[in-house]
Amino acid sequence: MRSGPCAGLACALLLATCPAAADEPERVMPWAKEDTADDHPLTLKVTLGADYRSLFGVPIYGGEVRAGFGVRTALFTLYGTAGFTLATTQYGLTTTIYEVGCSFERRVDRFTFGLLIRPSYLRISRATTSGALDSLGVGAAPFVAFDLLSSEGHALFVAASLNVDEYLVGSDAFAWGPTVSLGYRDDAVE
């Protein structure tokens, strides 16, 4: 088979227009990067929210404050958290919930998806005596958050979570309910 000058010219033009492999930047998947100190910056967040729980069918309304301190990796963020809820039942009984735990979070653009796992302590004042009903519990709260404003590692966000808790009073007590909160996150903690 004989090739003419046109075939050789076409081959030369094709090779001249293709970039060399050495000229292309290395393509690395985010999860395949080497870990460095810069990949694990510290982060802090604080939220204030409106909380509703139902315990034995009795509504509990209140406010929640939560703080978390954590570390970011290429794939997720892990926070240690502490929370406090001050509430009242529909019958006017003061209710407090103390919680400590951890939160696993994944950010996707302006959204954050996560799961909070926590042990807790529930205390409900009695109406007839000076004592209180109290119990230890364990719970989880899947949540989603959306960054309203963000700039240089700081963000103001809204979040919604579904609280599910099992308290270990005389008979098992299951509590559940949503929380809607406003929060601040600082990813530039040094």
Contact map, one row per residue, 1 for C-alpha under 8 A:
1110000000000000000000000000000000000000000000000000000000000000000000000000000000000000000000000000000000000000000000000000000000000000000000000000000000000000000000000000000000000000000000
1111000000000000000000000000000000000000000000000000000000000000000000000000000000000000000000000000000000000000000000000000000000000000000000000000000000000000000000000000000000000000000000
1111111100000000000000000000000000000000000000000000000000000000000000000000000000000000000000000000000000000000000000000000000000000000000000000000000000000000000000000000000000000000000000
0111111100000000000000000000000000000000000000000000000000000000000000000000000000000000000000000000000000000000000000000000000000000000000000000000000000000000000000000000000000000000000000
0011111110000000000000000000000000000000000000000000000000000000000000000000000000000000000000000000000000000000000000000000000000000000000000000000000000000000000000000000000000000000000000
0011111111000000000000000000000000000000000000000000000000000000000000000000000000000000000000000000000000000000000000000000000000000000000000000000000000000000000000000000000000000000000000
0011111111100000000000000000000000000000000000000000000000000000000000000000000000000000000000000000000000000000000000000000000000000000000000000000000000000000000000000000000000000000000000
0011111111110000000000000000000000000000000000000000000000000000000000000000000000000000000000000000000000000000000000000000000000000000000000000000000000000000000000000000000000000000000000
0000111111111000000000000000000000000000000000000000000000000000000000000000000000000000000000000000000000000000000000000000000000000000000000000000000000000000000000000000000000000000000000
0000011111111100000000000000000000000000000000000000000000000000000000000000000000000000000000000000000000000000000000000000000000000000000000000000000000000000000000000000000000000000000000
0000001111111110000000000000000000000000000000000000000000000000000000000000000000000000000000000000000000000000000000000000000000000000000000000000000000000000000000000000000000000000000000
0000000111111111000000000000000000000000000000000000000000000000000000000000000000000000000000000000000000000000000000000000000000000000000000000000000000000000000000000000000000000000000000
0000000011111111100000000000000000000000000000000000000000000000000000000000000000000000000000000000000000000000000000000000000000000000000000000000000000000000000000000000000000000000000000
0000000001111111110000000000000000000000000000000000000000000000000000000000000000000000000000000000000000000000000000000000000000000000000000000000000000000000000000000000000000000000000000
0000000000111111110000000000000000000000000000000000000000000000000000000000000000000000000000000000000000000000000000000000000000000000000000000000000000000000000000000000000000000000000000
0000000000011111111000000000000000000000000000000000000000000000000000000000000000000000000000000000000000000000000000000000000000000000000000000000000000000000000000000000000000000000000000
0000000000001111111000000000000000000000000000000000000000000000000000000000000000000000000000000000000000000000000000000000000000000000000000000000000000000000000000000000000000000000000000
0000000000000111111100000000000000000000000000000000000000000000000000000000000000000000000000000000000000000000000000000000000000000000000000000000000000000000000000000000000000000000000000
0000000000000001111110110000000000000000000000000000000000000000000000000000000000000000000000000000000000000000000000000000000000000000000000000000000000000000000000000000000000000000000000
0000000000000000011111110000000000000000000000000000000000000000000000000000000000000000000000000000000000000000000000000000000000000000000000000000000000000000000000000000000000000000000000
0000000000000000001111110000000000000000000000000000000000000000000000000000000000000000000000000000000000000000000000000000000000000000000000000000000000000000000000000000000000000000000000
0000000000000000000111111000000000000000000000000000000000000000000000000000000000000000000000000000000000000000000000000000000000000000000000000000000000000000000000000000000000000000000000
0000000000000000001111111000000000000000000000000000000000000000000000000000000000000000000000000000000000000000000000000000000000000000000000000000000000000000000000000000000000000000000000
0000000000000000001111111100000000000000000000000000000000000000000000000000000000000000000000000000000000000000000000000000000000000000000000000000000000000000000000000000000000000000000000
0000000000000000000001111110000000000000000000000000000000000000000000000000000000000000000000000000000000000000000000000000000000000000000000000000000000000000000000000000000000000000000000
0000000000000000000000011111000000000000000000000000000000000000000000000000000000000000000000000000000000000000000000000000000000000000000000000000000000000000000000000000000000000000000000
0000000000000000000000001111100000000000000000000000000000000000000000000000000000000000000000000000000000000000000000000000000000000000000000000000000000000000000000000000000000000000000000
0000000000000000000000000111110110000000000000000000000000000000000000000000000000000000000000000000000000000000000000000000000000000000000000000000000000000000000000000000000000000000000000
0000000000000000000000000011111110000000000000000000000000000000000000000000000000000000000000000000000000000000000000000000000000000000000000000000000000000000000000000000000000000000000000
0000000000000000000000000001111110000000000000000000000000000000000000000100000000000000000000000000000000000000000000000000000000000000000000000000000000000000000000000000000000000000000000
0000000000000000000000000000111110000000000000000000000000000000000000000110000000000000000000000000000000000000000000000000000000000000000000000000000000000000000000000000000000000000000000
0000000000000000000000000001111111000000000000000000000000000000000000000000000000000000000000000000000000000000000000000000000000000000000000000000000000000000000000000000000000000000000000
0000000000000000000000000001111111100000000000000000000000000000000000000000000000000000000000000000000000000000000000000000000000000000000000000000000000000000000000000000000000000000000000
0000000000000000000000000000000111110000000000000000000000000000000000000000000000000000000000000000000000000000000000000000000000000000000000000000000000000000000000000000000000000000000000
0000000000000000000000000000000011111010000000000000000000000000000000000000000000000000000000000000000000000000000000000000000000000000000000000000000000000000000000000000000000000000000000
0000000000000000000000000000000001111111000000000000000000000000000000000000000000000000000000000000000000000000000000000000000000000000000000000000000000000000000000000000000000000000000000
0000000000000000000000000000000000111111100000000000000000000000000000000000000000000000000000000000000000000000000000000000000000000000000000000000000000000000000000000000000000000000000000
0000000000000000000000000000000000011111100000000000000000000000000000000000000000000000000000000000000000000000000000000000000000000000000000000000000000000000000000000000000000000000000000
0000000000000000000000000000000000111111100000000000000000000000000000011100000000000000000000000000000000000000000000000000000000000000000000000000000000000000000000000000000000000000000000
0000000000000000000000000000000000011111110000000000000000000000000000111100000000000000000000000000000000000000000000000000000000000000000000000000000000000000000000000000000000000000000000
0000000000000000000000000000000000001111111000000000000000000000000000111000000000000000000000000000000000000000000000000000000000000000000000000000000000000000000000000000000000000000001111
0000000000000000000000000000000000000001111100000000000000000000000011110000000000000000000000000000000000000000000000000000000000000000000000000000000000000000000000000000000000000000001111
0000000000000000000000000000000000000000111110000000000000000000000011110000000000000000000000000000000000000000000000000000000000000000000000000000000000000000000000000000000000000000111110
0000000000000000000000000000000000000000011111000000000000000000001111000000000000000000000000000000000000000000000000000000000000000000000000000000000000000000000000000000000000000000111010
0000000000000000000000000000000000000000001111100000000000000000001110000000000000000000000000000000000000000000000000000000000000000000000000000000000000000000000000000000000000000011110000
0000000000000000000000000000000000000000000111110000000000000000111100000000000000000000000000000000000000000000000000000000000000000000000000000000000000000000000000000000000000000011100000
0000000000000000000000000000000000000000000011111000000000000001111000000000000000000000000000000000000000000000000000000000000000000000000000000000000000000000000000000000000000001111000000
0000000000000000000000000000000000000000000001111100000000000011110000000000000000000000000000000000000000000000000000000000000000000000000000000000000000000000000000000000000000001110000000
0000000000000000000000000000000000000000000000111110000000000011100000000000000000000000000000000000000000000000000000000000000000000000000000000000000000000000000000000000000000111100000000
0000000000000000000000000000000000000000000000011111000000001111000000000000000000000000000000000000000000000000000000000000000000000000000000000000000000000000000000000000000000111000000000
0000000000000000000000000000000000000000000000001111100000001111000000000000000000001000000000000000000000000000000000000000000000000000000000000000000000000000000000000000000011110000000000
0000000000000000000000000000000000000000000000000111110000111100000000000000000000000000000000000000000000000000000000000000000000000000000000000000000000000000000000000000000011100000000000
0000000000000000000000000000000000000000000000000011111000111000000000000000000000000000000000000000000000000000000000000000000000000000000000000000000000000000001000000000001111000000000000
0000000000000000000000000000000000000000000000000001111111110000000000000000000000000000000000000000000000000000000000000000000000000000000000000000000000000000000000000000001110000000000000
0000000000000000000000000000000000000000000000000000111111110000000000000000000000000000000000000000000000000000000000000000000000000000000000000000000000000000000000000000111100000000000000
0000000000000000000000000000000000000000000000000000011111000000000000000000000000000000000000000000000000000000000000000000000000000000000000000000000000000000000000000000111000000000000000
0000000000000000000000000000000000000000000000000000011111100000000000000000000000000000000000000000000000000000000000000000000000000000000000000000000000000000000000000000000000000000000000
0000000000000000000000000000000000000000000000000000011111110000000000000000000000000000110000000000000000000000000000000000000000000000000000000000000000000000000000000000000000000000000000
0000000000000000000000000000000000000000000000000001111011111000000000000000000000000000110000000000000000000000000000000000000000000000000000000000000000000000000000000000000000000000000000
0000000000000000000000000000000000000000000000000001111001111100000000000000000000000011110000100000000000000000000000000000000000000000000000000000000000000000000000000000000000000000000000
0000000000000000000000000000000000000000000000000111100000111110000000000000000000000011110000000000000000000000000000000000000000000000000000000000000000000000000000000000000000000000000000
0000000000000000000000000000000000000000000000000111000000011111000000000000000000001111000000000000000000000000000000000000000000000000000000000000000000000000000000000000000000000000000000
0000000000000000000000000000000000000000000000011110000000001111100000000000000000001110000000000000000000000000000000000000000000000000000000000000000000000000000000000000000000000000000000
0000000000000000000000000000000000000000000000111110000000000111110000000000000000111100000000000000000000000000000000000000000000000000000000000000000000000000000000000000000000000000000000
0000000000000000000000000000000000000000000001111000000000000011111000000000000000111000000000000000000000000000000000000000000000000000000000000000000000000000000000000000000000000000000000
0000000000000000000000000000000000000000000001110000000000000001111100000000000011110000000000000000000000000000000000000000000000000000000000000000000000000000000000000000000000000000000000
0000000000000000000000000000000000000000000111100000000000000000111110000000000011100000000000000000000000000000000000000000000000000000000000000000000000000000000000000000000000000000000000
0000000000000000000000000000000000000000000111000000000000000000011111000000001111000000000000000000000000000000000000000000000000000000000000000000000000000000000000000000000000000000000000
0000000000000000000000000000000000000000011110000000000000000000001111100000001110000000000000000000000000000000000000000000000000000000000000000000000000000000000000000000000000000000000000
0000000000000000000000000000000000000000011100000000000000000000000111110000111100000000000000000000000000000000000000000000000000000000000000000000000000000000000000000000000000000000000000
0000000000000000000000000000000000000001111000000000000000000000000011111000111000000000000000000000000000000000000000000000000000000000000000000000000000000000000000000000000000000000000000
0000000000000000000000000000000000000011111000000000000000000000000001111111110000000000000000000000000000000000000000000000000000000000000000000000000000000000000000000000000000000000000000
0000000000000000000000000000000000000011100000000000000000000000000000111111100000000000000000000000000000000000000000000000000000000000000000000000000000000000000000000000000000000000000000
0000000000000000000000000000011000000011000000000000000000000000000000011111000000000000000000000000000000000000000000000000000000000000000000000000000000000000000000000000000000000000000000
0000000000000000000000000000001000000000000000000000000000000000000000011111100000000000000000000000000001000000000000000000000000000000000000000000000000000000000000000000000000000000000000
0000000000000000000000000000000000000000000000000000000000000000000000011111110000000000000000000000000111100000000000000000000000000000000000000000000000000000000000000000000000000000000000
0000000000000000000000000000000000000000000000000000000000000000000001111011111000000000000000000000000111000000000000000000000000000000000000000000000000000000000000000000000000000000000000
0000000000000000000000000000000000000000000000000000000000000000000001110001111100000000000000000000011110000000000000000000000000000000000000000000000000000000000000000000000000000000000000
0000000000000000000000000000000000000000000000000000000000000000000111100000111110000000000000000000011100000000000000000000000000000000000000000000000000000000000000000000000000000000000000
0000000000000000000000000000000000000000000000000000000000000000000111000000011111000000000000000001111000000000000000000000000000000000000000000000000000000000000000000000000000000000000000
0000000000000000000000000000000000000000000000000000000000000000011110000000001111100000000000000001111000000000000000000000000000000000000000000000000000000000000000000000000000000000000000
0000000000000000000000000000000000000000000000000000000000000000011100000000000111110000000000000111100000000000000000000000000000000000000000000000000000000000000000000000000000000000000000
0000000000000000000000000000000000000000000000000000000000000001111000000000000011111000000000000111000000000000000000000000000000000000000000000000000000000000000000000000000000000000000000
0000000000000000000000000000000000000000000000000000000000000001110000000000000001111100000000011110000000000000000000000000000000000000000000000000000000000000000000000000000000000000000000
0000000000000000000000000000000000000000000000000010000000000111100000000000000000111110000000111100000000000000000000000000000000000000000000000000000000000000000000000000000000000000000000
0000000000000000000000000000000000000000000000000000000000000111000000000000000000011111000001111000000000000000000000000000000000000000000000000000000000000000000000000000000000000000000000
0000000000000000000000000000000000000000000000000000000000011110000000000000000000001111100001110000000000000000000000000000000000000000000000000000000000000000000000000000000000000000000000
0000000000000000000000000000000000000000000000000000000000011100000000000000000000000111111111100000000000000000000000000000000000000000000000000000000000000000000000000000000000000000000000
0000000000000000000000000000000000000000000000000000000001111000000000000000000000000011111111100000000000000000000000000000000000000000000000000000000000000000000000000000000000000000000000
0000000000000000000000000000000000000000000000000000000001111000000000000000000000000001111110000000000000000000000000000000000000000000000000000000000000000000000000000000000000000000000000
0000000000000000000000000000000000000000000000000000000000000000000000000000000000000001111110000000000000000000000000000000000000000000000000000000000000000000000000000000000000000000000000
0000000000000000000000000000000000000000000000000000000000000000000000000000000000000001111111000000000000000000000000000000000000000000000000000000000000000000000000000000000000000000000000
0000000000000000000000000000000000000000000000000000000000000000000000000000000000000001111111100000000000000000000000000001111000000000000000000000000000000000000000000000000000000000000000
0000000000000000000000000000000000000000000000000000000000000000000000000000000000000111100111110000000000000000000000000001100000000000000000000000000000000000000000000000000000000000000000
0000000000000000000000000000000000000000000000000000000000010000000000000000000000001111100011111000000000000000000000000111100000000000000000000000000000000000000000000000000000000000000000
0000000000000000000000000000000000000000000000000000000000000000000000000000000000011110000001111100000000000000000000000111000000000000000000000000000000000000000000000000000000000000000000
0000000000000000000000000000000000000000000000000000000000000000000000000000000000011100000000111110000000000000000000011110000000000000000000000000000000000000000000000000000000000000000000
0000000000000000000000000000000000000000000000000000000000000000000000000000000001111000000000011111000000000000000000011100000000000000000000000000000000000000000000000000000000000000000000
0000000000000000000000000000000000000000000000000000000000000000000000000000000001110000000000001111100000000000000001111000000000000000000000000000000000000000000000000000000000000000000000
0000000000000000000000000000000000000000000000000000000000000000000000000000000111100000000000000111110000000000000001110000000000000000000000000000000000000000000000000000000000000000000000
0000000000000000000000000000000000000000000000000000000000000000000000000000000111000000000000000011111000000000000111100000000000000000000000000000000000000000000000000000000000000000000000
0000000000000000000000000000000000000000000000000000000000000000000000000000011110000000000000000001111100000000000111000000000000000000000000000000000000000000000000000000000000000000000000
0000000000000000000000000000000000000000000000000000000000000000000000000000011110000000000000000000111110000000011110000000000000000000000000000000000000000000000000000000000000000000000000
0000000000000000000000000000000000000000000000000000000000000000000000000001111000000000000000000000011111000000011100000000000000000000000000000000000000000000000000000000000000000000000000
0000000000000000000000000000000000000000000000000000000000000000000000000001110000000000000000000000001111100001111000000000000000000000000000000000000000000000000000000000000000000000000000
0000000000000000000000000000000000000000000000000000000000000000000000000011100000000000000000000000000111110001110000000000000000000000000000000000000000000000000000000000000000000000000000
0000000000000000000000000000000000000000000000000000000000000000000000000001000000000000000000000000000011111111100000000000000000000000000000000000000000000000000000000000000000000000000000
0000000000000000000000000000000000000000000000000000000000000000000000000000000000000000000000000000000001111111100000000000000000000000000000000000000000000000000000000000000000000000000000
0000000000000000000000000000000000000000000000000000000000000000000000000000000000000000000000000000000000111111000000000000000000000000000000000000000000000000000000000000000000000000000000
0000000000000000000000000000000000000000000000000000000000000000000000000000000000000000000000000000000000111111000000000000000000000000000000000110000000000000000000000000000000000000000000
0000000000000000000000000000000000000000000000000000000000000000000000000000000000000000000000000000000000111111100000000000000000000000000000011110000000000000000000000000000000000000000000
0000000000000000000000000000000000000000000000000000000000000000000000000000000000000000000000000000000011111111110000000000000000000000000000011100000000000000000000000000000000000000000000
0000000000000000000000000000000000000000000000000000000000000000000000000000000000000000000000000000000011110011111000000000000000000000000001111000000000000000000000000000000000000000000000
0000000000000000000000000000000000000000000000000000000000000000000000000000000000000000000000000000001111000001111100000000000000000000000001110000000000000000000000000000000000000000000000
0000000000000000000000000000000000000000000000000000000000000000000000000000000000000000000000000000001110000000111110000000000000000000000111100000000000000000000000000000000000000000000000
0000000000000000000000000000000000000000000000000000000000000000000000000000000000000000000000000000111100000000011111000000000000000000000111100000000000000000000000000000000000000000000000
0000000000000000000000000000000000000000000000000000000000000000000000000000000000000000000000000000111000000000001111100000000000000000011110000000000000000000000000000000000000000000000000
0000000000000000000000000000000000000000000000000000000000000000000000000000000000000000000000000011110000000000000111110000000000000000011100000000000000000000000000000000000000000000000000
0000000000000000000000000000000000000000000000000000000000000000000000000000000000000000000000000011100000000000000011111000000000000001111000000000000000000000000000000000000000000000000000
0000000000000000000000000000000000000000000000000000000000000000000000000000000000000000000000001111000000000000000001111100000000000001111000000000000000000000000000000000000000000000000000
0000000000000000000000000000000000000000000000000000000000000000000000000000000000000000000000001110000000000000000000111110000000000111100000000000000000000000000000000000000000000000000000
0000000000000000000000000000000000000000000000000000000000000000000000000000000000000000000000111100000000000000000000011111000000000111100000000000000000000000000000100000000000000000000000
0000000000000000000000000000000000000000000000000000000000000000000000000000000000000000000000111000000000000000000000001111100000011110000000000000000000000000000000000000000000000000000000
0000000000000000000000000000000000000000000000000000000000000000000000000000000000000000000011110000000000000000000000000111110000011100000000000000000000000000000000000000000000000000000000
0000000000000000000000000000000000000000000000000000000000000000000000000000000000000000000011100000000000000000000000000011111001111000000000000000000000000000000000000000000000000000000000
0000000000000000000000000000000000000000000000000000000000000000000000000000000000000000000010000000000000000000000000000001111111111000000000000000000000000000000000000000000000000000000000
0000000000000000000000000000000000000000000000000000000000000000000000000000000000000000000010000000000000000000000000000000111111000000000000000000000000000000000000000000000000000000000000
0000000000000000000000000000000000000000000000000000000000000000000000000000000000000000000000000000000000000000000000000000011111000000000000000000000000000000000000000000000000000000000000
0000000000000000000000000000000000000000000000000000000000000000000000000000000000000000000000000000000000000000000000000000011111110000000000000000000000000000000000000000000000000000000000
0000000000000000000000000000000000000000000000000000000000000000000000000000000000000000000000000000000000000000000000000000111111110000000000000000000000000000000000000000000000000000000000
0000000000000000000000000000000000000000000000000000000000000000000000000000000000000000000000000000000000000000000000000000110011111000000000000000000000000000000000000000000000000000000000
0000000000000000000000000000000000000000000000000000000000000000000000000000000000000000000000000000000000000000000000000011110011111100000000000000000000000000000000000000000000000000000000
0000000000000000000000000000000000000000000000000000000000000000000000000000000000000000000000000000000000000000000000000011110000111110000000000000000000000000000000000000000000000000000000
0000000000000000000000000000000000000000000000000000000000000000000000000000000000000000000000000000000000000000000000001111000000011111000000000000000000000000000000001000000000000000000000
0000000000000000000000000000000000000000000000000000000000000000000000000000000000000000000000000000000000000000000000001110000000001111100000000000000000000000000000111000000000000000000000
0000000000000000000000000000000000000000000000000000000000000000000000000000000000000000000000000000000000000000000000111100000000000111110000000000000000000000000000111000000000000000000000
0000000000000000000000000000000000000000000000000000000000000000000000000000000000000000000000000000000000000000000000111100000000000011111000000000000000000000000011110000000000000000000000
0000000000000000000000000000000000000000000000000000000000000000000000000000000000000000000000000000000000000000000011110000000000000001111100000000000000000000000011100000000000000000000000
0000000000000000000000000000000000000000000000000000000000000000000000000000000000000000000000000000000000000000000011110000000000000000111110000000000000000000001111000000000000000000000000
0000000000000000000000000000000000000000000000000000000000000000000000000000000000000000000000000000000000000000001111000000000000000000011111000000000000000000001110000000000000000000000000
0000000000000000000000000000000000000000000000000000000000000000000000000000000000000000000000000000000000000000001110000000000000000000001111100000000000000000111100000000000000000000000000
0000000000000000000000000000000000000000000000000000000000000000000000000000000000000000000000000000000000000000111100000000000000000000000111110000000000000000111000000000000000000000000000
0000000000000000000000000000000000000000000000000000000000000000000000000000000000000000000000000000000000000000111100000000000000000000000011111000000000000011110000000000000000000000000000
0000000000000000000000000000000000000000000000000000000000000000000000000000000000000000000000000000000000000011110000000000000000000000000001111100000000000011100000000000000000000000000000
0000000000000000000000000000000000000000000000000000000000000000000000000000000000000000000000000000000000000011100000000000000000000000000000111110000000001111000000000000000000000000000000
0000000000000000000000000000000000000000000000000000000000000000000000000000000000000000000000000000000000000111000000000000000000000000000000011111000000001110000000000000000000000000000000
0000000000000000000000000000000000000000000000000000000000000000000000000000000000000000000000000000000000000110000000000000000000000000000000001111110000111100000000000000000000000000000000
0000000000000000000000000000000000000000000000000000000000000000000000000000000000000000000000000000000000000000000000000000000000000000000000000111110000111100000000000000000000000000000000
0000000000000000000000000000000000000000000000000000000000000000000000000000000000000000000000000000000000000000000000000000000000000000000000000011111000111000000000000000000000000000000000
0000000000000000000000000000000000000000000000000000000000000000000000000000000000000000000000000000000000000000000000000000000000000000000000000011111111110000000000000000000000000000000000
0000000000000000000000000000000000000000000000000000000000000000000000000000000000000000000000000000000000000000000000000000000000000000000000000000111111100000000000000000000000000000000000
0000000000000000000000000000000000000000000000000000000000000000000000000000000000000000000000000000000000000000000000000000000000000000000000000000011111000000000000000000000000000000000100
0000000000000000000000000000000000000000000000000000000000000000000000000000000000000000000000000000000000000000000000000000000000000000000000000000011111100000000000000000000000000000111100
0000000000000000000000000000000000000000000000000000000000000000000000000000000000000000000000000000000000000000000000000000000000000000000000000000011111110000000000000000000000000001111100
0000000000000000000000000000000000000000000000000000000000000000000000000000000000000000000000000000000000000000000000000000000000000000000000000011111011111000000000000000000000000001110000
0000000000000000000000000000000000000000000000000000000000000000000000000000000000000000000000000000000000000000000000000000000000000000000000000011110001111100000000000000000000000111100000
0000000000000000000000000000000000000000000000000000000000000000000000000000000000000000000000000000000000000000000000000000000000000000000000001111100000111110000000000000000000000111100000
0000000000000000000000000000000000000000000000000000000000000000000000000000000000000000000000000000000000000000000000000000000000000000000000001111000000011111000000000000000000011110000000
0000000000000000000000000000000000000000000000000000000000000000000000000000000000000000000000000000000000000000000000000000000000000000000000111100000000001111100000000000000000011110000000
0000000000000000000000000000000000000000000000000000000000000000000000000000000000000000000000000000000000000000000000000000000000000000000000111000000000000111110000000000000001111000000000
0000000000000000000000000000000000000000000000000000000000000000000000000000000000000000000000000000000000000000000000000000000000000000000011110000000000000011111000000000000001110000000000
0000000000000000000000000000000000000000000000000000000000000000000000000000000000000000000000000000000000000000000000000000000000000000000011100000000000000001111100000000000111100000000000
0000000000000000000000000000000000000000000000000000100000000000000000000000000000000000000000000000000000000000000000000000000000000000001111000000000000000000111110000000001111100000000000
0000000000000000000000000000000000000000000000000000000000000000000000000000000000000000000000000000000000000000000000000000000000000000001110000000000000000000011111000000011110000000000000
0000000000000000000000000000000000000000000000000000000000000000000000000000000000000000000000000000000000000000000000000000000000000000111100000000000000000000001111100000011100000000000000
0000000000000000000000000000000000000000000000000000000000000000000000000000000000000000000000000000000000000000000000000000000000000000111000000000000000000000000111110001111000000000000000
0000000000000000000000000000000000000000000000000000000000000000000000000000000000000000000000000000000000000000000000000100000000000011110000000000000000000000000011111001111000000000000000
0000000000000000000000000000000000000000000000000000000000000000000000000000000000000000000000000000000000000000000000000000000000000011100000000000000000000000000001111111100000000000000000
0000000000000000000000000000000000000000000000000000000000000000000000000000000000000000000000000000000000000000000000000000000000000111000000000000000000000000000000111111100000000000000000
0000000000000000000000000000000000000000000000000000000000000000000000000000000000000000000000000000000000000000000000000000000000000000000000000000000000000000000000011111000000000000000000
0000000000000000000000000000000000000000000000000000000000000000000000000000000000000000000000000000000000000000000000000000000000000000000000000000000000000000000000011111100000000000000000
0000000000000000000000000000000000000000000000000000000000000000000000000000000000000000000000000000000000000000000000000000000000000000000000000000000000000000000001111111110000000000000000
0000000000000000000000000000000000000000000000000000001100000000000000000000000000000000000000000000000000000000000000000000000000000000000000000000000000000000000001111011111000000000000000
0000000000000000000000000000000000000000000000000000001100000000000000000000000000000000000000000000000000000000000000000000000000000000000000000000000000000000000111100001111100000000000000
0000000000000000000000000000000000000000000000000000111100000000000000000000000000000000000000000000000000000000000000000000000000000000000000000000000000000000001111100000111110000000000000
0000000000000000000000000000000000000000000000000000111000000000000000000000000000000000000000000000000000000000000000000000000000000000000000000000000000000000011110000000011111000000000000
0000000000000000000000000000000000000000000000000011110000000000000000000000000000000000000000000000000000000000000000000000000000000000000000000000000000000000011100000000001111100000000000
0000000000000000000000000000000000000000000000000011100000000000000000000000000000000000000000000000000000000000000000000000000000000000000000000000000000000001111000000000000111110000000000
0000000000000000000000000000000000000000000000001111000000000000000000000000000000000000000000000000000000000000000000000000000000000000000000000000000000000001111000000000000011111000000000
0000000000000000000000000000000000000000000000001110000000000000000000000000000000000000000000000000000000000000000000000000000000000000000000000000000000000111100000000000000001111100000000
0000000000000000000000000000000000000000000000111100000000000000000000000000000000000000000000000000000000000000000000000000000000000000000000000000000000000111000000000000000000111110000000
0000000000000000000000000000000000000000000000111000000000000000000000000000000000000000000000000000000000000000000000000000000000000000000000000000000000011110000000000000000000011111000000
0000000000000000000000000000000000000000000011110000000000000000000000000000000000000000000000000000000000000000000000000000000000000000000000000000000000011110000000000000000000001111100000
0000000000000000000000000000000000000000000011100000000000000000000000000000000000000000000000000000000000000000000000000000000000000000000000000000000001111000000000000000000000000111110000
0000000000000000000000000000000000000000001111000000000000000000000000000000000000000000000000000000000000000000000000000000000000000000000000000000000011111000000000000000000000000011111000
0000000000000000000000000000000000000000001110000000000000000000000000000000000000000000000000000000000000000000000000000000000000000000000000000000000011100000000000000000000000000001111110
0000000000000000000000000000000000000000111100000000000000000000000000000000000000000000000000000000000000000000000000000000000000000000000000000000000011000000000000000000000000000000111110
0000000000000000000000000000000000000000111000000000000000000000000000000000000000000000000000000000000000000000000000000000000000000000000000000000000111000000000000000000000000000000011111
0000000000000000000000000000000000000000111100000000000000000000000000000000000000000000000000000000000000000000000000000000000000000000000000000000000000000000000000000000000000000000011111
0000000000000000000000000000000000000000110000000000000000000000000000000000000000000000000000000000000000000000000000000000000000000000000000000000000000000000000000000000000000000000000111
